[in-house]
Amino acid sequence: MKKPLVADISLLLVTIIWGTTFVLVQNAIDFLEPFSFNAIRFLTAAILLILLLVLFEKRQLKQLDRKLLLSGVFIGFWLFLGYATQTIGLLYTTSSKAGFITGLNVVLVPLFSMMLLKQFPSRNAVLGVLTATIGLFLLTMTDVTGLNKGDGLVFICAISFALQIIYTGKFSSKYPTMLLTVVQISTVAILSIISSFIFEDWKQSFNPDILLTKDVIIALIITSVFATALAFLVQTNFQKYTSATRVALIFAMEPVFAAITGFYWANERLSYSALVGCILIFAGMIFAELPSKKMAVGKLNRTIKDKVS
């Protein structure tokens, strides 16, 4: 199986994990404040990754230098900023609008790739992006109201997630996967801890009576191990084999899996427009996977040449 296909399948599995854990996170945040939740989630994931690094990939530590450290911190900063602005933005806007605006990173990724890395998406990728964006609108925008500061904050979140995707792709081919992931996740953990001390009642959040709540424990274990440590390790490892635009399109499936999970676990109803939106997002991802005409012609010419020779 070709590496790009393996990469896309692996990233889709990560998206399924993120989408299916959305309900768990929502339930946990009812007990534990968002920054505090992320602090524990990412700290636990960082400790787990550090243990795996020391036990199985200790030789990677020899490659730890200033450039790798700064690269990991840079990616981690954008990931943290995405979570932070999304969390604060949700205080002022609706979850549906936040879902759509966050999903706009599917448009921002190819734009930033062109501006920052001079990487131009194929025609099929552009078609996939446009189709997925329409699908995101139909899936998430159940109410259309005027813009507010919460929407602006969530848009910063979309920009941050887009930059995290782009620079993960750039740096993942230069540095060891495990070591780069450890630095990235540790950065998010440290910044989340600082934010919880500044913006939240951390004494209340770290109260054992709250931390030992069943919903919080389950959410923290699943999100720390699968949705953070495993998910970002997979992203860092496989993104080098695919394009940032395709990664953004695959990640656009997250609200689809979240909606499906909400339907089965939380008895949330899906409207007809939401169902159409899910189909369009999936179609957008498929469009991006189709080979371009130039690639198809080139492959045909190579096949004919091989047969002739």
C-alpha positions in Angstrom: 0.0 0.0 0.0 1.4 3.4 -1.0 2.5 5.7 1.8 0.2 8.7 0.8 -2.8 6.3 1.1 -1.7 4.9 4.4 -1.1 8.5 5.6 -4.6 9.6 4.6 -6.3 6.5 6.2 -4.3 7.1 9.4 -5.2 10.7 9.6 -8.9 9.8 8.9 -8.7 7.4 11.9 -7.4 10.3 14.0 -10.3 12.5 12.8 -12.7 9.7 13.9 -11.2 9.7 17.3 -11.5 13.5 17.6 -15.1 13.5 16.4 -16.2 10.6 18.7 -14.6 12.1 21.8 -16.4 15.5 21.4 -19.3 14.4 23.5 -17.0 13.1 26.2 -15.2 16.5 26.4 -18.4 18.4 26.5 -19.6 16.3 29.5 -16.2 16.7 31.3 -16.2 20.5 30.9 -19.4 20.6 32.8 -17.3 19.7 35.9 -13.8 20.9 35.0 -13.0 24.3 33.4 -11.7 24.2 29.8 -8.1 25.5 30.4 -7.7 23.2 33.4 -9.1 20.3 31.4 -6.6 20.9 28.6 -3.8 21.4 31.1 -4.4 17.9 32.6 -5.1 16.4 29.2 -2.0 17.6 27.5 0.3 17.2 30.6 -0.8 13.5 30.9 -0.2 13.0 27.1 3.2 14.7 27.4 4.2 12.4 30.3 3.1 9.3 28.4 5.0 10.4 25.2 8.1 11.2 27.2 8.0 7.7 28.8 7.6 6.1 25.3 10.5 8.2 24.0 12.8 7.2 26.8 11.8 3.5 26.6 11.7 2.9 22.9 13.2 5.9 21.0 15.9 7.1 23.4 18.4 7.6 20.5 16.2 10.5 19.3 17.3 12.5 22.3 20.7 12.9 20.7 19.0 14.9 17.9 17.5 17.4 20.3 18.9 20.8 19.5 17.8 24.5 19.4 16.2 24.3 16.0 14.1 21.2 16.8 13.1 22.7 20.2 12.0 26.0 18.6 10.1 24.1 15.8 8.2 22.0 18.3 7.4 25.0 20.5 6.3 27.0 17.4 3.8 24.2 16.3 2.7 23.8 19.9 2.0 27.5 20.3 -0.4 27.5 17.3 -2.1 24.4 18.6 -2.5 26.0 22.1 -3.8 29.3 20.6 -6.3 27.4 18.6 -7.7 25.6 21.6 -7.6 28.8 23.7 -9.3 31.1 21.3 -12.0 28.5 20.5 -12.7 28.0 24.2 -13.0 31.7 24.9 -14.9 32.4 21.7 -17.6 29.8 22.7 -18.5 32.1 25.6 -19.8 34.7 23.2 -21.0 32.8 20.1 -23.0 29.6 19.4 -21.4 26.2 19.0 -22.8 25.9 15.5 -21.2 29.1 14.3 -18.0 28.1 16.1 -18.0 24.8 14.4 -18.3 26.4 10.9 -15.7 29.1 11.5 -13.2 26.6 12.9 -13.8 24.4 9.9 -12.8 27.3 7.7 -9.2 26.1 8.2 -10.0 23.8 5.3 -9.9 27.0 3.1 -7.1 28.7 5.0 -4.6 25.8 4.7 -4.3 25.9 0.9 -4.2 29.7 1.0 -1.5 29.8 3.6 0.4 27.0 1.8 0.5 29.2 -1.3 1.6 32.3 0.6 4.1 30.8 3.1 5.4 27.6 1.4 4.7 28.3 -2.3 2.8 25.1 -2.5 -0.2 25.2 -4.9 -3.1 22.8 -4.6 -4.4 20.8 -7.5 -7.6 21.6 -9.3 -9.3 18.6 -7.6 -8.1 19.7 -4.2 -9.6 23.2 -4.8 -12.9 21.6 -5.8 -12.8 19.4 -2.7 -12.1 22.5 -0.5 -15.1 24.4 -1.9 -17.4 21.4 -1.7 -16.4 20.7 1.9 -16.8 24.3 2.9 -20.4 24.3 1.6 -20.9 21.1 3.5 -19.5 22.6 6.7 -22.0 25.5 6.4 -25.0 23.1 6.0 -23.8 20.9 8.8 -23.1 23.5 11.4 -24.9 26.8 10.7 -28.3 26.0 12.1 -28.7 29.7 13.0 -27.3 32.7 11.1 -26.9 35.8 13.2 -24.7 38.8 13.1 -21.0 38.5 13.8 -19.6 39.2 17.3 -16.3 39.1 19.1 -16.7 35.4 19.8 -16.8 34.8 16.1 -13.6 36.8 15.7 -11.8 34.7 18.4 -12.9 31.5 16.8 -11.6 32.7 13.4 -8.2 33.2 15.1 -8.7 29.6 16.2 -9.2 28.5 12.5 -6.0 30.5 11.5 -4.1 28.8 14.3 -5.2 25.3 13.5 -4.4 26.0 9.8 -0.9 27.1 10.7 -0.4 24.1 13.0 -1.3 21.8 10.1 1.0 23.6 7.6 4.1 23.8 9.9 3.6 20.2 11.1 3.9 19.1 7.5 7.0 21.3 7.1 8.9 20.2 10.2 7.8 16.6 10.4 10.1 15.7 7.4 13.1 17.3 9.1 13.0 16.0 12.7 12.2 12.7 14.5 8.5 12.2 15.0 8.4 11.2 18.6 10.7 14.0 19.8 9.0 16.7 17.8 5.6 15.5 19.1 6.8 15.5 22.7 8.0 19.1 22.4 4.7 20.2 20.8 2.4 18.6 23.3 4.6 19.7 26.3 4.3 23.3 25.0 0.5 23.1 24.9 0.5 21.6 28.4 2.7 24.3 29.9 0.7 27.1 28.2 -2.6 25.6 29.3 -1.4 25.3 32.9 -0.3 29.0 32.9 -3.7 30.0 31.4 -5.6 27.9 34.0 -3.8 29.8 36.8 -4.5 33.2 35.2 -8.0 32.8 33.9 -9.7 30.1 36.0 -10.2 29.1 39.6 -7.5 26.4 39.4 -8.0 25.4 43.1 -11.6 24.5 42.4 -10.7 22.8 39.1 -8.0 20.6 40.7 -10.2 19.6 43.5 -10.1 15.8 43.9 -13.9 15.6 44.2 -14.0 17.0 40.7 -11.0 15.2 39.2 -12.3 11.9 40.4 -15.7 12.4 38.9 -16.5 9.4 36.6 -17.2 11.6 33.5 -14.0 13.6 34.0 -11.8 10.5 34.5 -13.1 8.7 31.5 -12.8 11.9 29.3 -9.3 12.6 30.5 -8.0 9.0 30.0 -9.5 8.7 26.5 -8.6 12.2 25.3 -5.1 12.1 26.8 -4.1 8.7 25.4 -6.0 8.5 22.1 -7.1 12.0 21.1 -3.8 13.7 22.1 -0.8 11.4 22.5 -1.7 8.9 19.8 -3.5 11.4 17.5 -0.7 14.0 17.3 1.9 11.4 17.1 0.1 9.9 14.1 -0.3 13.4 12.5 3.3 14.3 13.0 4.5 10.9 11.6 2.2 10.6 8.5 1.7 14.2 7.4 5.1 14.2 5.7 3.6 11.8 3.1 0.6 13.9 2.1 -0.2 17.5 1.4 -1.5 20.1 4.0 -4.6 20.7 1.9 -5.6 17.0 2.0 -4.9 16.9 5.7 -7.3 19.9 6.2 -10.0 18.2 4.2 -9.6 15.0 6.2 -9.8 16.9 9.4 -13.0 18.6 8.1 -14.6 15.3 8.7 -14.4 15.8 12.5 -17.8 17.6 12.8 -19.3 14.8 10.7 -18.1 12.1 13.1 -19.1 14.4 16.1 -22.6 14.7 14.6 -22.9 11.0 14.1 -21.7 10.3 17.7 -24.1 12.9 19.1 -26.9 11.2 17.2 -26.2 7.8 18.7 -24.8 8.7 22.2 -26.6 12.0 23.0 -29.8 11.5 21.0 -29.1 14.7 19.0 -31.2 15.0 15.9 -29.7 15.7 12.5 -31.6 17.9 10.1 -31.8 17.2 6.4 -29.4 20.1 5.7 -26.9 18.6 8.2 -27.1 15.3 6.4 -26.5 16.9 3.1 -23.6 18.8 4.7 -22.0 15.5 5.9 -22.3 14.1 2.4 -20.7 17.2 0.8 -17.8 17.1 3.3 -17.2 13.5 2.5 -17.4 14.2 -1.2 -14.9 17.1 -0.8 -12.4 14.7 0.7 -13.0 12.2 -2.1 -12.5 14.9 -4.8 -9.1 15.8 -3.3 -8.1 12.2 -3.5 -8.8 11.9 -7.2 -5.6 12.2 -9.3 -5.4 15.3 -11.5 -5.6 15.0 -15.3 -1.9 15.7 -15.7 -1.1 12.9 -13.2 -3.4 10.5 -14.9 -1.9 11.2 -18.4 1.6 10.9 -17.0 0.8 7.6 -15.4 -0.8 6.3 -18.7 2.3 7.4 -20.7 4.6 5.6 -18.2 2.5 2.4 -18.5 2.6 2.5 -22.3 6.3 3.2 -22.3 6.9 0.2 -19.9 4.9 -2.1 -22.1 6.7 -1.0 -25.3 10.2 -1.4 -23.7 
